[in-house]
C-alpha cells in the first residue's frame, strides 16, 4: 500500500499489535483471582496444620495464618484469603464438637427440656446454654459492623506483631492476678458475657488471640485454668462456626478451589483434635508462661522481618 502520510502514516498496523480496551479496575473488582489462585492444595495443607495447631492455643491462629501466608507470598489482606482463613476454622470447630460431644449434648438436652418444662430452667446446664447464646451476640454485631476494617487496615502484619506482644502482657497479668479458685460449675451469666465479649479483641486485632483473650478474661474472673480453657472452647463454637459459614461465599466466589478449601478444613480438624487434648492436659498442671514467652519471641521476630523487608505487611 502506498504511503498515505499524515494520520495514516502507520497504517496498516503491525499484525503483532493487539488492541484491547483498557480496564483500570483491579482483578479483585472484576471477579479475577490473581491472589487467591495461589492457594494450592499444598499450601492449603500447610495452612490447615497451622490452623489446627494454633486455633485453641493462646498464641493467635489468625496471626500465625497471616504470617504463614506472608511467607508463602499470599496477600494477607485479600478478601478471599481472609475468607479462606475463616472457612478452614470450621474444621477446628468440628474437632471441638467431637471432643466435647458429651458436654454439648448435655447442654443441648437441658436447653431443650427447659424450653418446655419450667422446672428444668433452674438447671445450670440450661442456663449455661443460654449464656453461650447471649455471649455470642456482641462479637456478631461488631464483626458485621467492622468487617471493612477487619478485612482491610487491621489485617496488616504490623497489627499482628503488636497484638501478639500486647496480648502476652495481658495473659501474664491475668495468670498472676487470678486466684484460680472457681470451677466450671461456678460460672455465671456475667462470666459468660465478659469472656464472650473479649473475643472482640481478637476479631479487631489479629494476633491478640481469641483463645488468649477469653482465657485471660476467665482467669481475671478467678476461674481456674481448666475452667477458663473449657469456657473458651464452648464460647468459640457459635462465633467461629458462624464466621466460617458466612465467609464461605467469599472464599468460593473469590476463586479458591473446592479442593483446597476441603483439604485445609479436613487437615485443621485432625490437627485441632490432637491440639485440644494436649492443651487441656497442659493447663491442668502448668501456667501460661510458655505461651507468653513464645508470643513475645514471635512478635519481635515478626517486627524484625517486617522492618528488614523480608515480609510484606
C-alpha positions in Angstrom: 0.0 0.0 0.0 1.4 3.5 -0.8 2.5 5.8 1.9 -0.6 7.9 2.7 1.2 10.2 5.2 -0.4 12.2 7.9 -2.6 10.3 10.3 -2.5 7.2 8.1 1.3 7.0 8.0 1.4 3.9 10.3 -1.5 2.1 8.5 -1.9 -0.8 8.4 -0.9 -1.7 12.0 1.6 -4.4 12.6 -0.1 -7.8 13.0 1.8 -8.3 16.3 0.0 -5.4 17.9 -3.4 -6.3 19.5 -5.7 -3.5 20.6 -7.8 -4.0 23.7 -9.9 -1.7 25.8 -8.2 -0.6 29.0 -9.9 -1.5 32.2 -8.3 0.2 35.2 -10.1 -1.8 37.8 -8.2 -4.4 39.8 -8.7 -8.1 39.2 -10.5 -8.4 42.5 -13.0 -5.8 41.5 -13.8 -7.6 38.2 -14.0 -11.0 39.7 -10.4 -12.0 38.9 -8.4 -14.4 41.1 -4.8 -13.3 40.9 -4.1 -13.7 44.5 -6.4 -16.5 45.6 -5.4 -18.8 42.8 -2.0 -19.0 44.5 -3.6 -21.1 47.3 -3.0 -24.6 46.0 -3.5 -27.9 47.8 0.0 -28.0 49.2 -0.4 -24.5 50.7 -3.9 -25.5 52.0 -2.3 -28.4 53.9 0.2 -26.1 55.5 -2.5 -23.6 56.4 -4.7 -26.4 57.8 -1.9 -27.6 60.0 -1.2 -24.1 61.3 -4.9 -23.5 61.9 -5.3 -26.8 63.8 -2.3 -26.3 66.0 -2.9 -22.7 66.9 -6.7 -22.2 66.9 -7.2 -23.1 70.6 -3.7 -22.4 71.9 -3.5 -18.8 73.2 -1.0 -17.8 70.5 -3.3 -16.5 67.8 -4.3 -18.7 65.0 -5.1 -15.7 62.8 -1.7 -14.2 63.5 0.1 -17.4 62.6 -2.0 -17.9 59.5 -1.2 -14.4 58.3 2.5 -14.9 59.0 2.4 -18.2 57.1 0.5 -16.6 54.2 3.1 -13.8 54.1 5.9 -16.3 54.0 4.2 -18.0 51.1 3.7 -14.7 49.3 -0.1 -14.8 49.7 -1.6 -11.3 50.3 -2.9 -11.3 53.9 -5.5 -8.5 53.3 -7.0 -10.1 50.2 -10.8 -10.5 50.8 -10.8 -14.1 49.6 -7.8 -15.1 51.6 -9.4 -13.7 54.7 -12.5 -15.7 53.8 -10.4 -18.9 53.3 -8.9 -18.5 56.7 -12.3 -18.2 58.3 -13.7 -21.3 56.4 -10.9 -23.7 57.5 -11.6 -22.7 61.1 -14.8 -24.8 60.7 -12.6 -27.9 60.7 -11.1 -26.9 64.1 -14.6 -26.2 65.4 -15.7 -29.7 64.2 -12.9 -31.1 66.3 -14.3 -29.3 69.4 -17.8 -30.6 68.7 -16.5 -34.1 68.5 -14.1 -33.8 71.5 -16.8 -32.2 73.8 -19.7 -34.1 72.2 -21.0 -35.4 75.6 -20.9 -32.0 77.2 -22.5 -30.3 74.2 -25.3 -33.0 74.2 -25.8 -32.4 77.9 -26.2 -28.7 77.4 -28.4 -29.0 74.3 -30.7 -31.6 76.1 -31.0 -29.4 79.2 -31.8 -26.4 77.0 -34.5 -28.3 75.0 -36.1 -29.6 78.2 -36.1 -26.2 79.8 -38.0 -24.7 76.8 -41.0 -26.9 77.6 -40.5 -27.6 81.3 -40.2 -24.7 83.8 -38.7 -26.9 86.5 -35.7 -27.6 84.2 -34.9 -24.0 83.8 -33.2 -23.9 87.2 -30.6 -26.4 86.0 -27.1 -24.9 85.5 -26.8 -26.6 82.1 -29.9 -24.9 80.8 -28.7 -21.5 81.9 -25.3 -22.1 80.5 -26.7 -22.9 77.0 -28.5 -19.5 77.0 -25.3 -17.8 78.3 -23.4 -19.0 75.3 -26.0 -17.7 73.0 -26.1 -14.3 74.8 -22.3 -14.1 74.9 -22.1 -14.6 71.1 -24.2 -11.5 70.2 -21.5 -8.8 70.9 -18.9 -10.4 68.6 -21.6 -10.9 65.8 -22.6 -7.3 65.9 -19.0 -6.0 65.9 -18.0 -8.5 63.3 -20.6 -7.3 60.8 -20.2 -3.6 61.6 -16.4 -3.6 61.4 -16.0 -6.0 58.5 -14.3 -3.5 56.2 -11.7 -2.7 58.9 -11.1 -6.3 59.7 -10.5 -7.2 56.1 -8.6 -4.1 55.4 -6.2 -2.0 57.5 -6.4 -4.3 60.6 -5.3 -7.3 58.5 -1.7 -5.9 58.5 1.1 -8.0 59.8 2.2 -4.9 61.8 -1.0 -5.2 63.7 -0.4 -8.9 64.2 3.1 -8.3 65.6 1.9 -5.6 68.0 -1.1 -7.6 69.1 1.0 -10.7 69.9 3.1 -8.7 72.3 0.4 -6.7 73.9 -1.8 -9.8 74.3 1.2 -11.5 76.0 1.2 -8.8 78.7 -2.5 -9.2 79.3 -2.1 -13.0 79.6 0.8 -12.7 82.0 -1.1 -10.3 84.3 -4.2 -12.5 84.2 -2.3 -15.6 85.2 -0.6 -13.7 88.1 -3.7 -11.8 89.3 -6.3 -14.6 89.0 -6.9 -16.7 92.1 -7.9 -19.8 90.2 -10.5 -20.8 92.8 -13.7 -21.1 90.7 -14.6 -24.2 88.6 -16.9 -24.6 85.6 -20.0 -25.1 87.8 -19.4 -21.7 89.4 -19.7 -19.7 86.2 -22.4 -17.1 85.9 -24.0 -15.1 83.1 -21.6 -12.2 83.9 -18.6 -14.5 83.4 -20.0 -15.7 80.0 -20.8 -12.2 78.8 -17.4 -10.8 79.8 -15.5 -13.8 78.4 -17.6 -13.8 75.2 -17.2 -10.1 74.6 -13.4 -10.4 75.0 -13.4 -12.2 71.7 -13.9 -8.8 70.0 -10.2 -8.0 70.8 -9.0 -10.9 68.7 -11.5 -10.0 66.0 -10.3 -6.5 65.6 -6.6 -7.1 66.3 -5.4 -10.3 64.7 -2.5 -11.6 66.8 -4.3 -10.9 70.1 -5.7 -14.4 70.0 -9.3 -15.3 70.6 -8.4 -18.1 73.0 -5.8 -16.0 74.7 -8.3 -13.1 75.2 -11.1 -15.4 76.5 -8.7 -17.5 78.8 -7.2 -14.3 80.2 -10.6 -12.8 80.9 -11.6 -16.1 82.6 -8.5 -16.1 84.8 -9.2 -12.4 85.8 -12.6 -13.6 86.9 -10.8 -16.1 89.2 -11.7 -19.2 87.2 -9.2 -21.9 87.3 -7.1 -22.6 84.2 -9.1 -25.7 83.1 -12.5 -23.9 83.6 -11.3 -20.8 81.7 -10.0 -23.0 78.9 -13.2 -25.1 78.6 -15.3 -21.9 78.7 -13.1 -20.5 75.8 -13.8 -23.7 73.8 -17.6 -23.6 74.3 -17.9 -19.8 73.5 -15.8 -20.3 70.4 -18.2 -22.8 68.8 -21.0 -20.5 67.6 -18.8 -17.5 66.7 -16.2 -19.4 64.7 -18.8 -21.6 63.0 -20.9 -18.6 62.0 -17.9 -16.8 60.7 -16.8 -19.7 58.6 -20.2 -20.2 57.1 -20.6 -16.5 56.5 -17.3 -16.2 54.7 -17.7 -19.4 52.6 -19.3 -17.4 49.7 -16.3 -15.0 49.5 -13.8 -17.8 49.6 -15.5 -19.7 46.8 -16.5 -16.6 44.8 -13.0 -15.2 45.1 -11.6 -18.2 43.2 -10.4 -20.6 45.9 -11.0 -24.0 44.6 -13.3 -26.5 46.3 -10.4 -29.0 46.8 -8.0 -26.6 48.6 -10.9 -25.5 50.9 -11.8 -29.1 51.7 -8.2 -30.2 52.2 -7.5 -27.2 54.5 -10.6 -27.9 56.6 -10.0 -31.6 57.0 -6.4 -31.1 58.0 -7.3 -28.4 60.5 -9.9 -30.8 62.0 -7.4 -33.7 62.5 -4.7 -31.5 63.9 -7.0 -29.4 66.1 -8.4 -32.6 67.8 -4.9 -33.6 69.0 -4.2 -30.0 70.0 -7.3 -29.8 72.2 -6.4 -33.0 74.1 -2.9 -31.7 74.7 -3.9 -28.2 75.8 -6.4 -29.5 78.4 -3.7 -31.7 80.0 -1.1 -28.9 79.8 -3.2 -26.2 81.5 -4.2 -28.6 84.3 -0.5 -28.6 85.6 1.2 -25.6 84.1 0.9 -21.8 84.0 0.7 -19.8 80.7 4.3 -18.7 80.9 5.4 -20.8 78.0 2.8 -19.2 75.7 3.6 -15.7 76.9 7.3 -16.2 76.1 6.5 -17.8 72.7 4.2 -14.9 71.7 6.8 -12.3 72.6 9.5 -14.1 70.6 7.2 -14.5 67.6 6.1 -10.8 67.8 9.6 -9.5 68.0 10.7 -11.7 65.2 7.8 -10.6 63.0 8.7 -6.9 63.7 12.3 -7.7 62.6 11.2 -9.4 59.4 8.8 -6.6 58.5 11.4 -3.9 59.3 14.0 -5.7 57.2 11.6 -6.0 54.3 11.7 -9.8 54.4 7.9 -9.9 54.7 5.3 -7.8 53.1 2.9 -6.3 55.7 
